[in-house]
Amino acid sequence: MIISYVIKVVGDKIELTRTSDFTGKINSMVLNVTEKQLDDYFNDKGYIQTIFPDLNADEREFIKTGCTPDEWKNIFG
């Protein structure tokens, strides 16, 4: 599967923009990650929990699926 995403450096953080796998909506989230971490994840170089050990479940879900916490609540309750 090809996942397209856009990154923008915001200070010492990264704004990740990607399309939600669930709704098709384009979402963005500012994350305390590096470009290398994102490249490693999207190039299947490890498990998401290993590559991003300091992120919470909502942040990891966003990287994985593009789904925001609000979207998740609306879809799954």
ChimeraX attribute file (.defattr): number of C-alpha atoms within 10 A of each C-alpha:
attribute: neighborCount
match mode: 1-to-1
recipient: residues
	/A:1	3
	/A:2	5
	/A:3	12
	/A:4	9
	/A:5	15
	/A:6	11
	/A:7	16
	/A:8	12
	/A:9	13
	/A:10	11
	/A:11	7
	/A:12	9
	/A:13	14
	/A:14	19
	/A:15	17
	/A:16	21
	/A:17	19
	/A:18	23
	/A:19	19
	/A:20	19
	/A:21	14
	/A:22	12
	/A:23	11
	/A:24	11
	/A:25	13
	/A:26	13
	/A:27	15
	/A:28	20
	/A:29	17
	/A:30	15
	/A:31	18
	/A:32	14
	/A:33	17
	/A:34	15
	/A:35	14
	/A:36	10
	/A:37	16
	/A:38	20
	/A:39	11
	/A:40	15
	/A:41	19
	/A:42	17
	/A:43	10
	/A:44	10
	/A:45	13
	/A:46	13
	/A:47	11
	/A:48	19
	/A:49	13
	/A:50	11
	/A:51	17
	/A:52	19
	/A:53	10
	/A:54	12
	/A:55	15
	/A:56	10
	/A:57	11
	/A:58	14
	/A:59	19
	/A:60	19
	/A:61	16
	/A:62	23
	/A:63	24
	/A:64	16
	/A:65	14
	/A:66	27
	/A:67	28
	/A:68	18
	/A:69	14
	/A:70	11
	/A:71	16
	/A:72	14
	/A:73	10
	/A:74	9
	/A:75	11
	/A:76	7
	/A:77	7
